[in-house]
Amino acid sequence: MPNSQSLSDYYRQHVPDAALVSKGQAPWVLFRTYECDLTRRIDQACDPSAEFLLDSAWATMEMKVGMIPPRNHAKVAAAMLELWNDRPAGKYYGHKGMQGYVTEKHGIDVGGDMMIGRTNPSQRQQMAVRRKLLKMLALMHNFQQVLLETAQANIDTVMPGYTHIRHAQPTTFGHYLMSVHDPIERAMQTLEDGYHAMSLNELGCGALAGTSWPIDRELVSRYLGLEGLIENTNDAVSYTDGYVLLATGVANIMAVMTRFAQELEYWSGLEYDFLDFEIGAGSFMMPNKRSNQSILERTAEGASRALGALTEVTSMGMKVPHGDVQPMAYCMAEGTLRTLEQLDRFIEPYLYVLPTMIVHKERMLTMAREGYSCSTELANQLVRTQALDYRTAHEVVHRFVVASAKQSIPSREADLAVFQEAAEAVTGKQLEVDQPTLRNWLDPVHFVSVTNSRGGVAPDEVARMITDQTARLEEARERLLKRLKRIETGREQMLTDLRALAQIANNQ
């Protein structure tokens, strides 16, 4: 997958056949594990067997600090390297993990010291979550880029803006898409905090009090590519807050997505006809159905599951002893992984849906011109040009809009006589406004062009926001690559140390 400025083109050209047998008629079946070049690299760096990584890091540290007798280093290190180079397919060594393999090969006198000072399953939950989270960060970065590119393509696509499900003020589709992107970007910062929380080292906590052995917790952290310690050893065996933080971030993203999905679904219906989709599902019974948007409907399903998993994760750490107990030792990861699974299932399809979305720009503009959604700008102009205070201008415009509505006059056909009648009723005089000027002030295109306050809908301002957020996204991608490099470097350092231990022992 290209790391470029045109992911939308890439996804538009690579819509999976299963999702689009013939345009607009195939059922959506694109629910699979997200995969790209980066996620394959993550899988290579983060071994699916957390126990294998943890056992390797701990035993290597033990040899480095002398907890495993030097006379056994060659056999232990060589056996560990054998597993790294050629793991027996399907072989499982149970609770004792790598120690079981070394013991099976060389006996208990050699393998029996490999778990000194360590309890199990410390760190296993975080490792599983960290691997999945890295992949979901990669997915979300691509989703953000597609959102930004779609917004860029629509910075001058004028449409009605809504408050309380009614026409409010004109906006652009680009500005609307940025209003979806930005809260997701903020929630992504929570996911990054969650990554850090899943990269704090529990190992070395013992059962709760630590150990009298000279362990090096920092060395284990480096081997595993972790970012710090859960220092207090009782805290380490009762750790919950990182899981809650991460699950909260996912639920936050899914909450935003439900609102986005619902509006896209409404707007693609015949009554609005703002949008259409190349990807969609037909009806088993009704031949007129061609573009049911199952992914839009099912986004709420994913959000509900994320919320349920968040509740589960949070409650696992409630009203239990503040120490090593089953709900916290074994169950926190299950709900957290299910929250991440909702991103996998219900965000990935948007990588294809958004680039193949058809925007009916003229229809959007026509509907924006139906009502009097530019009335605030008309009042603004009366303040600027007619020496009125805003409250008086507001009352003039209000009377004018009400009178025009009673006479079924749309804003594009605004009648100067009706306006002057309202002005005279409020101010006692007619105002110096001609009909072309009145209609221009009420035109959504004019409104959008002049509403250029920071964060506003003017195309130049939306373009600036897209540029800023694109730069922030690239920074987030760099942070992800640095995290992955940290894991790769730590793993390679561990293997280098293992090889050196084996070589030194053989030479003695």
ABEGO torsion letter per residue (X at the ends): XBBBABAAAAAAAABBAAABABBGABBBABBBBBBBAAAAAAAAABBABAAAAAAAAAAAAAAAAGABBAAAAAAAAAAAAAAAABBBBGBBAEAAEAAAAAAAAAEAAAAAAAABGBBOABGAAAAAAAAAAAAAAAAAAAAAAAAAAAAAAAAABBBBBBBGGBBBBBBBAAAAAAAAAAAAAAAAAAAAAAAAAAABBABGAEAAAEBABBBBAAAAAAAAGBAEBBABAAAAAABAAAAAAAAAAAAAAAAAAAAAAAAAAAAABAAAGABBBABBBBBAABAABAABBAAAAAAAAAAAAAAAAAAAAAAAABGBBBBBBAAAAAAAAAAAAAAAAAAAAAAAAAAAAAAABBBBAAAAAAAAAABAAAAAAAAAAAAAAAGBBAAAAAAAAAAAAAAAAAAGBBAAABBAAAAAAAAAAAAGBBBBBBAAAAAAAABAAAAAAABABBGBABAAAAAAAAAAAAAAAAAAAAAAAAAAAAAAAAAAAAAAAAAAAAAAAAAX
